[in-house]
Amino acid sequence: MEAENYFKNSKSVEKWDKIGTGRKAGVAIPLFSVYSKNSVGIGEIPDIKGLIKWAKQSGLSIIMLLPLNDMGYDNSPYNALSSFALDPVYISLKELREVNLEPFKKEISALKRKFKAGSSLVNFEVKNAKLKILFNIYNKTYVGGIPKFLDFKKENMHWLKNYALYKALKDFNYGDGWEDWNSGQRDCIEEVISEFESINKKQFDFIYWVQWQLFEQLKNIKKYASDNEVMIIGDIPFLVSRDSADVWANKSYFNLNMASGAPPDMYFANGQKWGMPPYNWEEIEKNNYDYISQKLKYAENFYAMYRIDHFVGLFRLWTIDINSKEERGGLDGYFNPAEEYLWEEHGVKILNAMLNSTDILPCAEDLGVVPECSYKVLREYGVTGMEIQRWSKERSQRYDFYNEDEYRINSISSVSTHDSSLFFQWWLNEVGTIDSELFKRLCGYREITGERYDAIKSELFDNEHPDESRLLWKEEINSVDIFLGKLQLSYEQAWDMAALYLDSFNEKKKFLDYIACDYIGDMRDIDNSIIKSAIRKSMMTNSVFAVNLIQDYLSLDESCFKYFRERPSRINFPGKINETNWRTILPVSIEKLTFLAANDVIKNMISESKRD
């Protein structure tokens, strides 16, 4: 009743009326990680139907999908080539509309054999292989008189044309980014672009046709989900790749001298430099935020809610000179706008433009260094933020994990995110530790360097901890006075270091007490009882939604848990490019998901927490 009254009195009441204010449980899923018997090399849009069936069976009523936008060279869904276009890698060749597939069955079967679904890591070469077959199908299929296709082009040409131009020009330039094209193409000189378009009309129409097929497949999923009382939340990238159709066609909307990122914090000592260009909000506002409203209207075709990635960037964004060295991360950045008194007004303008664009409700990813005005605005608007269990702490006095009733009603409770370690990885490698780079820098500020630093580090931390980037406290450093004594500093001289100590020392025991888990095994190991208790605790919080990664849910199953421990399973390491980012695959197919004993465990936890 408390939640209902709160949301009914918020500025988003009309949008809450559409979805209801009941407590819900859900699952966050990267589509590339799943596969079915029909998948060709990667999870495909129709596979979401199988996920909906599994969700219903397990008592889950929300599926939150990572972005499905067309991806760039690093295959990151948050470094999109377009904030409108869907990625062809997710298309199902078997479910193409208005096409006779009979002549292409052998070709499709051969592709399925070559790119077997369920391999150890996603092979994104399947994207170009699919596009090759799609072009053959398109060439031999009459598409000119398909009414739905014609309507799609007419209604979406405001972004389709620029996207097709960008993609065709990128192919013409052997994959180079738009900044390396000749000046006429790079600067969108009308005569040059018109001539290129007239020569390549067929390629343009092919690109339109592929996007229409993707549109039809994903729109069908929204209807299927609604019919099964499951709500799809779509993640909308806040930023787009510097090398993207959006930036190339709308250069004035972006500050191309800067890169966006995140400031240093206790989890990322150097901060982060993402590379995507910050928005030029003054220019976007001149056109009544059309760029923002148009992409949200398009997303409304597919989702019942949308997630605003990096919501805190609406108020102020950490910006870094494009020429700053990569190894500096976000250290050389600053907030834009710089003046804190402008932040709330700045963010509210953009949020209002978003809310006025669609009938669907947003939720906010408000993690990292969060300004106070963000909490205030989310509270007033009734928009949900994020509460990640391991980071949700009282850090002024108790240094304890939030109690269940301390979670914001307007929040989504989770034990992990796609940018964090999975829960079991956090337990094994991170809990009770601090970032080694951050500790070294804080010591350097106090002229604790060289041999003295090495000696203090050896006295304070366990040398056998498996993760060199994290420092695990020795058990005998069991008070802040002992810690400060080793540093030969007073609390006033090292209050920030003392806070790090108080936040992390003995954290495993604190956490076990918090989740009411009676685990009696080796504290350097983990079993399913800890994972179950942690997820159960996230369900019991005050948050209106509890949404956990599918990988964390599957860790409740012994065989899946063993698989995750033996193979790469973390979805993404922020700020790093490596061979496993955005490529990990689940240990079981969608069909086998429905037979896991863990499903009943999930359903019971949901029922116990009075969610649906």
VEXDREN-2710 file (C-alpha; in Angstrom, 1 decimal):
% VEXDREN-2710
k/r/px/py/pz
1/MET/0.0/0.0/0.0
2/GLU/2.9/2.4/0.8
3/ALA/4.4/1.8/-2.6
4/GLU/1.1/2.4/-4.3
5/ASN/0.4/5.6/-2.5
6/TYR/4.0/6.9/-3.3
7/PHE/3.8/6.2/-7.0
8/LYS/0.3/7.5/-7.3
9/ASN/1.5/10.8/-6.0
10/SER/4.6/11.0/-8.1
11/LYS/5.1/13.0/-11.4
12/SER/5.0/9.7/-13.3
13/VAL/1.6/8.5/-12.0
14/GLU/0.1/8.1/-15.5
15/LYS/2.9/5.8/-16.6
16/TRP/2.7/3.7/-13.4
17/ASP/-1.0/3.3/-13.9
18/LYS/-0.2/1.4/-17.1
19/ILE/2.1/-1.2/-15.5
20/GLY/0.8/-1.3/-11.9
21/THR/2.6/-0.6/-8.7
22/GLY/2.9/-4.1/-7.4
23/ARG/6.2/-5.6/-6.3
24/LYS/7.8/-7.5/-9.1
25/ALA/10.8/-9.8/-9.6
26/GLY/12.7/-10.1/-12.8
27/VAL/15.9/-11.2/-14.6
28/ALA/18.5/-9.2/-16.5
29/ILE/19.7/-10.9/-19.7
30/PRO/22.3/-10.2/-22.4
31/LEU/20.7/-11.8/-25.5
32/PHE/24.0/-12.8/-26.9
33/SER/24.6/-15.1/-23.9
34/VAL/21.5/-17.3/-24.5
35/TYR/20.8/-19.9/-27.2
36/SER/18.2/-22.3/-28.3
37/LYS/18.0/-25.3/-30.7
38/ASN/17.0/-22.8/-33.4
39/SER/19.8/-20.2/-32.8
40/VAL/22.4/-19.6/-35.4
41/GLY/25.6/-18.8/-33.5
42/ILE/24.1/-16.4/-31.0
43/GLY/20.9/-15.7/-29.1
44/GLU/18.3/-14.5/-31.6
45/ILE/15.2/-12.3/-31.1
46/PRO/12.7/-15.2/-31.2
47/ASP/14.6/-16.9/-28.5
48/ILE/13.2/-14.3/-26.1
49/LYS/9.9/-16.2/-26.3
50/GLY/11.7/-19.1/-24.6
51/LEU/13.0/-16.8/-22.0
52/ILE/9.5/-15.5/-21.3
53/LYS/8.3/-19.1/-20.8
54/TRP/11.1/-19.8/-18.4
55/ALA/10.5/-16.5/-16.6
56/LYS/6.8/-17.4/-16.1
57/GLN/7.6/-20.8/-14.9
58/SER/10.1/-19.4/-12.3
59/GLY/7.6/-16.7/-11.1
60/LEU/9.5/-13.8/-12.8
61/SER/7.5/-11.0/-14.4
62/ILE/10.3/-8.7/-15.8
63/ILE/12.9/-9.4/-18.4
64/MET/15.5/-6.6/-18.7
65/LEU/17.4/-6.9/-21.9
66/LEU/20.9/-5.3/-22.5
67/PRO/20.9/-3.0/-25.5
68/LEU/20.2/-4.6/-28.9
69/ASN/21.5/-1.7/-31.0
70/ASP/23.9/-2.2/-33.8
71/MET/27.3/-2.7/-32.3
72/GLY/30.8/-1.5/-33.3
73/TYR/34.2/-3.2/-33.5
74/ASP/34.3/-4.0/-29.8
75/ASN/30.8/-5.7/-29.7
76/SER/29.8/-3.6/-26.8
77/PRO/26.1/-2.9/-26.7
78/TYR/26.8/0.4/-25.0
79/ASN/29.1/1.6/-27.8
80/ALA/26.4/1.6/-30.4
81/LEU/26.7/2.6/-34.1
82/SER/23.1/3.9/-33.9
83/SER/20.7/4.6/-31.1
84/PHE/17.8/3.5/-33.4
85/ALA/19.0/0.6/-35.5
86/LEU/18.9/-3.0/-34.2
87/ASP/21.9/-5.3/-34.7
88/PRO/21.5/-7.8/-37.5
89/VAL/23.4/-10.4/-35.5
90/TYR/20.2/-11.0/-33.5
91/ILE/18.0/-11.7/-36.6
92/SER/16.4/-15.0/-37.1
93/LEU/16.8/-16.2/-40.7
94/LYS/14.0/-18.7/-40.2
95/GLU/11.5/-16.1/-39.2
96/LEU/11.9/-13.6/-42.0
97/ARG/8.6/-11.9/-43.2
98/GLU/7.3/-12.1/-46.8
99/VAL/10.0/-14.4/-47.9
100/ASN/10.1/-17.9/-49.5
101/LEU/13.0/-19.5/-47.6
102/GLU/12.8/-22.8/-49.5
103/PRO/15.7/-22.0/-51.9
104/PHE/17.9/-21.0/-49.0
105/LYS/17.4/-23.8/-46.5
106/LYS/20.7/-25.5/-47.3
107/GLU/22.6/-22.3/-47.0
108/ILE/21.0/-21.5/-43.6
109/SER/21.6/-25.1/-42.4
110/ALA/25.3/-24.8/-43.4
111/LEU/25.6/-21.6/-41.5
112/LYS/24.0/-23.2/-38.4
113/ARG/26.6/-26.0/-38.5
114/LYS/29.5/-23.6/-38.9
115/PHE/28.4/-21.3/-36.1
116/LYS/27.2/-23.7/-33.4
117/ALA/25.2/-22.1/-30.7
118/GLY/26.4/-22.9/-27.1
119/SER/30.1/-22.7/-27.8
120/SER/32.4/-21.4/-25.1
121/LEU/32.3/-17.8/-26.4
122/VAL/30.2/-15.9/-29.0
123/ASN/31.8/-15.7/-32.4
124/PHE/30.6/-12.4/-33.8
125/GLU/31.8/-13.3/-37.3
126/VAL/28.3/-14.8/-37.6
127/LYS/27.0/-11.3/-38.1
128/ASN/28.7/-10.8/-41.5
129/ALA/27.8/-14.4/-42.5
130/LYS/24.2/-13.7/-41.7
131/LEU/24.3/-10.4/-43.7
132/LYS/25.7/-12.3/-46.7
133/ILE/22.8/-14.7/-46.7
134/LEU/20.3/-11.9/-46.1
135/PHE/21.6/-10.1/-49.1
136/ASN/21.2/-13.2/-51.3
137/ILE/17.6/-13.6/-50.0
138/TYR/16.9/-9.9/-50.6
139/ASN/18.3/-10.0/-54.1
140/LYS/15.9/-12.9/-55.0
141/THR/12.9/-11.6/-53.2
142/TYR/10.4/-9.0/-54.4
143/VAL/10.1/-6.4/-51.6
144/GLY/8.9/-3.3/-53.5
145/GLY/5.2/-3.9/-52.9
146/ILE/5.1/-5.1/-49.3
147/PRO/2.8/-2.6/-47.6
148/LYS/4.3/-3.0/-44.1
149/PHE/7.8/-2.5/-45.4
150/LEU/6.7/0.6/-47.3
151/ASP/5.0/1.9/-44.1
152/PHE/8.1/1.2/-42.0
153/LYS/10.3/3.2/-44.4
154/LYS/7.9/6.1/-44.5
155/GLU/7.6/6.3/-40.7
156/ASN/11.3/5.9/-39.9
157/MET/13.1/7.7/-42.7
158/HIS/14.2/10.4/-40.2
159/TRP/16.8/8.0/-39.0
160/LEU/16.9/5.2/-41.5
161/LYS/18.4/7.3/-44.3
162/ASN/21.3/8.6/-42.3
163/TYR/21.9/5.1/-40.9
164/ALA/21.9/3.5/-44.4
165/LEU/24.2/6.3/-45.7
166/TYR/26.6/5.7/-42.8
167/LYS/26.7/1.9/-43.2
168/ALA/27.1/2.1/-47.0
169/LEU/29.8/4.7/-46.8
170/LYS/31.6/2.7/-44.1
171/ASP/31.6/-0.4/-46.4
172/PHE/32.8/1.8/-49.3
173/ASN/35.7/3.0/-47.1
174/TYR/36.7/-0.6/-46.1
175/GLY/35.4/-0.2/-42.5
176/ASP/37.2/3.0/-41.7
177/GLY/35.6/5.4/-39.3
178/TRP/33.8/8.5/-40.7
179/GLU/36.6/10.8/-39.5
180/ASP/38.9/9.1/-42.0
181/TRP/36.6/9.4/-45.1
182/ASN/37.2/12.0/-47.8
183/SER/36.1/15.5/-46.8
184/GLY/32.9/15.4/-48.9
185/GLN/31.7/12.2/-47.3
186/ARG/33.0/13.1/-43.8
187/ASP/31.3/16.5/-43.8
188/CYS/28.1/15.4/-45.5
189/ILE/28.5/17.6/-48.5
190/GLU/25.1/17.4/-50.2
191/GLU/26.3/16.9/-53.8
192/VAL/28.7/14.2/-52.8
193/ILE/26.1/12.3/-50.6
194/SER/23.4/12.6/-53.3
195/GLU/25.6/11.1/-55.9
196/PHE/26.7/8.3/-53.7
197/GLU/23.0/7.6/-52.8
198/SER/21.9/7.4/-56.4
199/ILE/24.6/4.9/-57.2
200/ASN/23.9/2.7/-54.2
201/LYS/20.1/2.7/-54.0
202/LYS/19.9/-1.1/-53.9
203/GLN/22.3/-1.3/-50.9
204/PHE/20.3/1.3/-49.1
205/ASP/17.0/-0.5/-49.6
206/PHE/18.7/-3.7/-48.4
207/ILE/19.7/-2.0/-45.2
208/TYR/16.1/-0.7/-44.8
209/TRP/14.8/-4.2/-45.4
210/VAL/17.0/-5.8/-42.7
211/GLN/16.0/-3.2/-40.2
212/TRP/12.3/-3.8/-41.1
213/GLN/12.7/-7.5/-40.5
214/LEU/14.4/-6.9/-37.1
215/PHE/11.6/-4.4/-36.3
216/GLU/8.9/-7.0/-37.0
217/GLN/10.6/-9.7/-35.0
218/LEU/11.2/-7.6/-31.9
219/LYS/7.7/-6.0/-32.1
220/ASN/6.2/-9.5/-32.1
221/ILE/8.1/-10.2/-28.9
222/LYS/6.5/-7.3/-27.1
223/LYS/3.1/-8.6/-27.9
224/TYR/4.0/-12.1/-26.9
225/ALA/5.4/-10.8/-23.6
226/SER/2.3/-8.7/-22.9
227/ASP/0.0/-11.7/-23.6
228/ASN/2.0/-13.7/-21.1
229/GLU/2.0/-10.9/-18.5
230/VAL/5.8/-10.4/-18.6
231/MET/7.2/-6.9/-18.9
232/ILE/10.2/-6.3/-21.2
233/ILE/12.5/-3.5/-20.1
234/GLY/14.8/-2.3/-22.9
235/ASP/18.2/-0.8/-22.1
236/ILE/18.8/2.4/-24.1
237/PRO/22.5/3.4/-24.5
238/PHE/22.8/6.9/-23.0
239/LEU/25.8/7.6/-25.3
240/VAL/26.7/6.4/-28.8
241/SER/30.0/5.5/-30.4
242/ARG/32.1/8.3/-31.7
243/ASP/32.1/6.3/-35.0
244/SER/28.4/6.1/-35.4
245/ALA/25.6/7.1/-37.7
246/ASP/24.2/9.4/-35.0
247/VAL/27.4/11.4/-34.6
248/TRP/28.3/11.5/-38.3
249/ALA/24.9/12.9/-39.3
250/ASN/24.4/15.2/-36.3
251/LYS/27.9/16.5/-35.4
252/SER/26.5/19.6/-33.8
253/TYR/24.8/17.5/-31.2
254/PHE/28.1/16.3/-29.9
255/ASN/31.3/17.7/-28.4
256/LEU/33.9/16.0/-30.5
257/ASN/36.9/17.5/-28.7
258/MET/36.0/15.5/-25.6
259/ALA/35.4/11.9/-24.5
260/SER/32.9/10.9/-21.8
261/GLY/33.8/8.8/-18.8
262/ALA/33.6/8.4/-15.1
263/PRO/35.6/10.0/-12.2
264/PRO/37.8/8.0/-9.9
265/ASP/36.0/6.2/-7.1
266/MET/36.7/3.4/-4.6
267/TYR/36.0/0.7/-7.3
268/PHE/37.9/2.3/-10.2
269/ALA/40.9/4.1/-8.9
270/ASN/41.8/5.8/-12.2
271/GLY/38.2/6.5/-13.2
272/GLN/37.2/5.6/-16.7
273/LYS/37.5/7.0/-20.2
274/TRP/34.8/5.5/-22.4
275/GLY/35.5/7.4/-25.6
276/MET/32.0/8.2/-26.6
277/PRO/31.5/11.9/-27.2
278/PRO/29.5/14.0/-24.7
279/TYR/26.3/15.6/-25.9
280/ASN/26.1/19.3/-26.8
281/TRP/22.9/19.8/-25.0
282/GLU/22.5/23.4/-26.0
283/GLU/22.2/22.4/-29.7
284/ILE/19.9/19.5/-28.9
285/GLU/17.6/21.7/-26.8
286/LYS/17.3/24.2/-29.8
287/ASN/15.5/21.4/-31.7
288/ASN/13.2/20.6/-28.7
289/TYR/15.2/17.5/-27.9
290/ASP/14.0/15.8/-31.1
291/TYR/17.0/13.4/-31.2
292/ILE/16.1/12.1/-27.7
293/SER/12.4/11.9/-28.3
294/GLN/12.6/10.1/-31.6
295/LYS/14.8/7.3/-30.4
296/LEU/12.6/6.8/-27.4
297/LYS/9.5/6.7/-29.6
298/TYR/11.1/4.0/-31.7
299/ALA/12.0/2.0/-28.6
300/GLU/8.4/2.1/-27.5
301/ASN/7.6/-0.3/-30.3
302/PHE/9.5/-3.0/-28.5
303/TYR/9.5/-2.4/-24.7
304/ALA/7.1/-1.8/-21.9
305/MET/9.7/0.2/-20.0
306/TYR/13.1/1.5/-20.8
307/ARG/16.3/1.9/-18.8
308/ILE/18.3/5.1/-19.0
309/ASP/21.9/4.1/-19.0
310/HIS/24.2/6.4/-16.9
311/PHE/21.3/8.4/-15.7
312/VAL/23.5/10.6/-13.5
313/GLY/25.1/11.9/-16.8
314/LEU/21.8/13.8/-17.4
315/PHE/22.8/16.2/-14.6
316/ARG/26.5/16.4/-15.3
317/LEU/28.8/14.3/-17.3
318/TRP/32.5/13.5/-16.6
319/THR/34.3/14.7/-19.7
320/ILE/37.9/14.2/-20.7
321/ASP/40.0/15.8/-23.4
322/ILE/40.1/13.5/-26.4
323/ASN/43.9/13.6/-26.4
324/SER/44.3/12.5/-22.8
325/LYS/46.4/9.3/-22.7
326/GLU/44.3/6.2/-22.4
327/GLU/46.3/4.9/-19.4
328/ARG/45.2/8.0/-17.5
329/GLY/41.6/6.7/-17.6
330/GLY/39.3/9.4/-16.2
331/LEU/41.9/11.2/-14.0
332/ASP/42.1/14.3/-16.3
333/GLY/38.4/14.8/-16.5
334/TYR/35.9/17.3/-15.1
335/PHE/32.2/17.6/-14.7
336/ASN/30.2/19.4/-17.4
337/PRO/28.3/21.6/-16.3
338/ALA/31.0/22.5/-13.8
339/GLU/28.7/24.5/-11.5
340/GLU/26.8/22.2/-9.1
341/TYR/23.9/24.6/-8.8
342/LEU/23.1/24.0/-12.5
343/TRP/22.9/20.2/-12.3
344/GLU/19.4/19.7/-11.1
345/GLU/17.8/22.1/-13.6
346/HIS/20.0/20.6/-16.4
347/GLY/18.9/17.0/-15.7
348/VAL/15.2/17.8/-15.1
349/LYS/15.0/19.5/-18.6
350/ILE/16.3/16.3/-20.2
351/LEU/14.2/14.0/-18.1
352/ASN/11.0/16.0/-18.9
353/ALA/11.8/15.7/-22.6
354/MET/12.2/11.9/-22.2
355/LEU/8.9/11.5/-20.2
356/ASN/7.0/13.6/-22.7
357/SER/8.3/11.5/-25.6
358/THR/6.6/8.2/-24.9
359/ASP/3.9/6.6/-22.8
360/ILE/6.3/4.1/-21.3
361/LEU/8.0/4.5/-18.0
362/PRO/11.8/4.9/-17.6
363/CYS/14.0/3.4/-14.9
364/ALA/17.4/4.8/-14.1
365/GLU/20.9/3.4/-13.8
366/ASP/22.2/5.7/-11.1
367/LEU/25.5/4.1/-10.1
368/GLY/29.0/5.4/-9.6
369/VAL/29.5/8.9/-8.2
370/VAL/25.9/10.1/-7.7
371/PRO/25.0/13.8/-7.1
372/GLU/22.4/14.4/-4.4
373/CYS/20.1/16.0/-6.9
374/SER/19.7/12.7/-8.7
375/TYR/18.1/11.0/-5.7
376/LYS/15.8/14.0/-5.2
377/VAL/14.6/14.1/-8.8
378/LEU/14.1/10.3/-9.0
379/ARG/12.1/10.5/-5.7
380/GLU/9.9/13.3/-7.0
381/TYR/9.3/11.7/-10.4
382/GLY/8.7/8.2/-9.1
383/VAL/11.4/6.8/-11.3
384/THR/13.3/3.8/-10.1
385/GLY/17.1/3.9/-9.5
386/MET/19.5/1.0/-8.8
387/GLU/20.4/-0.5/-5.5
388/ILE/23.3/-3.0/-5.9
389/GLN/23.5/-5.1/-2.8
390/ARG/27.3/-5.1/-2.4
391/TRP/27.5/-1.3/-2.8
392/SER/24.4/-0.3/-0.8
393/LYS/25.9/0.7/2.5
394/GLU/25.6/3.3/5.2
395/ARG/29.1/4.9/5.0
396/SER/29.1/7.8/7.5
397/GLN/28.9/5.9/10.8
398/ARG/28.0/2.2/10.7
399/TYR/29.7/1.1/7.5
400/ASP/27.1/-1.7/7.4
401/PHE/24.9/-3.0/4.5
402/TYR/21.5/-1.3/4.2
403/ASN/18.7/-3.0/6.0
404/GLU/15.8/-4.2/3.9
405/ASP/13.7/-1.2/4.7
406/GLU/16.5/1.2/4.0
407/TYR/16.3/0.5/0.2
408/ARG/14.4/3.1/-1.7
409/ILE/10.9/2.1/-2.8
410/ASN/11.7/3.7/-6.1
411/SER/14.6/1.3/-6.9
412/ILE/15.5/-1.9/-8.5
413/SER/17.4/-4.3/-6.1
414/SER/20.1/-6.5/-7.6
415/VAL/23.1/-8.5/-6.3
416/SER/25.2/-7.8/-9.4
417/THR/25.3/-5.8/-12.7
418/HIS/26.6/-6.6/-16.2
419/ASP/29.5/-4.3/-15.4
420/SER/30.4/-6.0/-12.1
421/SER/31.7/-9.4/-11.2
422/LEU/29.1/-12.1/-10.7
423/PHE/28.2/-12.6/-7.1
424/PHE/30.4/-15.6/-6.5
425/GLN/33.4/-13.8/-8.2
426/TRP/32.8/-10.9/-5.8
427/TRP/32.8/-13.2/-2.9
428/LEU/36.0/-15.0/-3.9
429/ASN/38.1/-12.1/-5.1
430/GLU/36.7/-8.7/-4.0
431/VAL/34.7/-8.8/-0.7
432/GLY/36.9/-7.6/2.2
433/THR/39.4/-6.0/-0.2
434/ILE/40.3/-2.6/-1.5
435/ASP/41.6/-1.5/-4.9
436/SER/45.4/-1.7/-5.0
437/GLU/45.9/1.2/-7.3
438/LEU/43.7/3.4/-5.1
439/PHE/45.6/2.5/-2.0
440/LYS/48.9/3.2/-3.7
441/ARG/47.8/6.6/-4.8
442/LEU/46.4/7.5/-1.4
443/CYS/49.7/6.5/0.2
444/GLY/51.5/8.6/-2.4
445/TYR/49.6/11.7/-1.4
446/ARG/51.1/11.2/2.0
447/GLU/54.6/10.5/0.7
448/ILE/54.5/6.8/1.6
449/THR/56.3/5.5/-1.5
450/GLY/59.1/3.2/-2.5
451/GLU/60.5/0.7/0.0
452/ARG/58.4/2.2/2.8
453/TYR/55.2/1.6/0.8
454/ASP/56.2/-2.0/0.0
455/ALA/56.9/-2.7/3.7
456/ILE/53.6/-1.2/4.8
457/LYS/51.7/-3.1/2.1
458/SER/53.3/-6.3/3.2
459/GLU/52.4/-5.7/6.9
460/LEU/48.8/-4.9/6.1
461/PHE/47.7/-7.3/3.3
462/ASP/47.6/-11.0/2.6
463/ASN/50.2/-11.7/-0.1
464/GLU/48.4/-14.9/-1.2
465/HIS/45.2/-13.2/-2.3
466/PRO/44.6/-14.5/-5.9
467/ASP/43.6/-11.1/-7.4
468/GLU/46.6/-8.8/-7.6
469/SER/44.4/-5.8/-8.3
470/ARG/42.7/-6.2/-4.9
471/LEU/44.3/-6.0/-1.5
472/LEU/43.0/-8.4/1.2
473/TRP/43.4/-7.3/4.8
474/LYS/45.4/-9.5/7.2
475/GLU/43.2/-10.7/10.1
476/GLU/45.5/-9.2/12.7
477/ILE/44.8/-5.7/11.3
478/ASN/41.6/-5.8/13.3
479/SER/41.1/-2.1/14.3
480/VAL/41.4/1.2/12.6
481/ASP/43.9/2.3/15.3
482/ILE/46.2/-0.6/14.3
483/PHE/45.8/0.3/10.6
484/LEU/46.6/4.0/11.2
485/GLY/49.5/3.0/13.5
486/LYS/51.1/1.1/10.7
487/LEU/50.8/4.2/8.5
488/GLN/52.0/6.4/11.4
489/LEU/49.2/8.8/10.6
490/SER/46.3/10.2/12.7
491/TYR/42.6/9.9/11.8
492/GLU/42.6/13.5/10.7
493/GLN/45.6/13.0/8.4
494/ALA/44.1/9.8/6.8
495/TRP/40.3/9.9/7.3
496/ASP/39.7/8.8/3.7
497/MET/42.0/5.8/4.1
498/ALA/40.3/5.0/7.5
499/ALA/37.0/5.0/5.7
500/LEU/38.3/2.5/3.2
501/TYR/39.4/0.3/6.0
502/LEU/36.1/0.5/7.9
503/ASP/34.2/-0.2/4.8
504/SER/36.1/-3.3/3.9
505/PHE/37.7/-5.0/6.9
506/ASN/35.8/-8.1/8.1
507/GLU/33.3/-7.6/5.3
508/LYS/32.7/-11.3/4.7
509/LYS/31.5/-11.9/8.2
510/LYS/29.4/-8.7/8.1
511/PHE/27.8/-9.8/4.9
512/LEU/27.0/-13.3/6.1
513/ASP/25.3/-11.8/9.2
514/TYR/23.4/-9.4/6.9
515/ILE/22.0/-12.1/4.7
516/ALA/21.4/-14.4/7.7
517/CYS/23.5/-17.2/6.2
518/ASP/24.9/-19.9/8.5
519/TYR/27.7/-20.9/6.1
520/ILE/30.4/-22.7/8.1
521/GLY/32.8/-23.7/5.3
522/ASP/36.1/-22.2/4.3
523/MET/35.6/-18.4/4.1
524/ARG/37.9/-18.4/1.0
525/ASP/35.4/-20.6/-0.8
526/ILE/31.7/-20.4/-1.5
527/ASP/28.7/-22.6/-2.0
528/ASN/25.1/-22.2/-3.2
529/SER/23.7/-21.4/0.3
530/ILE/25.5/-18.0/0.3
531/ILE/24.3/-17.2/-3.2
532/LYS/20.7/-18.2/-2.4
533/SER/20.7/-16.1/0.8
534/ALA/22.1/-13.1/-1.1
535/ILE/19.4/-13.3/-3.8
536/ARG/16.7/-13.9/-1.2
537/LYS/17.8/-10.8/0.7
538/SER/17.6/-8.7/-2.5
539/MET/14.1/-10.0/-3.0
540/MET/13.1/-9.0/0.6
541/THR/14.1/-5.4/0.2
542/ASN/11.8/-2.4/0.1
543/SER/12.6/-2.0/-3.7
544/VAL/9.5/-2.1/-5.9
545/PHE/11.5/-4.3/-8.4
546/ALA/14.1/-7.0/-7.7
547/VAL/16.0/-7.9/-10.9
548/ASN/19.0/-10.1/-10.9
549/LEU/21.4/-11.3/-13.6
550/ILE/20.5/-14.7/-15.2
551/GLN/24.0/-15.8/-14.4
552/ASP/23.4/-15.2/-10.7
553/TYR/20.1/-17.1/-10.8
554/LEU/21.7/-20.0/-12.6
555/SER/24.5/-20.1/-10.0
556/LEU/21.8/-21.7/-7.7
557/ASP/22.2/-24.8/-9.9
558/GLU/25.2/-26.9/-9.0
559/SER/26.1/-27.9/-12.6
560/CYS/25.7/-24.3/-13.9
561/PHE/27.7/-23.0/-10.9
562/LYS/30.6/-25.4/-11.7
563/TYR/30.5/-24.2/-15.3
564/PHE/30.7/-20.5/-14.3
565/ARG/33.7/-21.2/-12.0
566/GLU/35.6/-23.1/-14.6
567/ARG/35.1/-20.8/-17.6
568/PRO/34.9/-17.0/-18.4
569/SER/31.5/-15.9/-17.1
570/ARG/31.8/-12.2/-16.3
571/ILE/29.9/-10.2/-18.9
572/ASN/32.1/-7.1/-19.0
573/PHE/35.2/-5.5/-17.4
574/PRO/34.5/-1.7/-17.7
575/GLY/37.3/0.3/-19.4
576/LYS/39.0/-2.8/-20.7
577/ILE/39.0/-4.5/-24.1
578/ASN/39.6/-8.2/-23.8
579/GLU/38.6/-11.4/-25.6
580/THR/35.8/-12.3/-23.2
581/ASN/33.9/-9.0/-22.8
582/TRP/30.4/-9.3/-24.2
583/ARG/31.0/-12.8/-25.4
584/THR/30.2/-15.1/-22.5
585/ILE/27.5/-17.8/-23.0
586/LEU/25.2/-19.6/-20.6
587/PRO/25.9/-23.2/-19.7
588/VAL/22.5/-24.5/-20.8
589/SER/20.1/-23.8/-23.7
590/ILE/16.8/-22.1/-23.3
591/GLU/15.0/-25.4/-23.6
592/LYS/17.0/-26.9/-20.7
593/LEU/16.4/-23.8/-18.5
594/THR/12.9/-25.1/-17.9
595/PHE/14.2/-28.3/-16.3
596/LEU/16.5/-26.8/-13.7
597/ALA/15.7/-27.5/-10.0
598/ALA/16.7/-23.9/-9.3
599/ASN/13.5/-22.7/-10.9
600/ASP/11.5/-23.8/-7.9
601/VAL/14.0/-22.2/-5.6
602/ILE/13.6/-18.9/-7.4
603/LYS/9.8/-19.2/-7.4
604/ASN/9.7/-19.8/-3.7
605/MET/11.9/-16.8/-3.0
606/ILE/9.6/-14.6/-5.1
607/SER/6.5/-15.9/-3.3
608/GLU/8.1/-15.4/0.1
609/SER/9.0/-11.8/-0.7
610/LYS/5.4/-11.1/-1.9
611/ARG/6.5/-10.3/-5.4
612/ASP/5.0/-11.4/-8.7
END
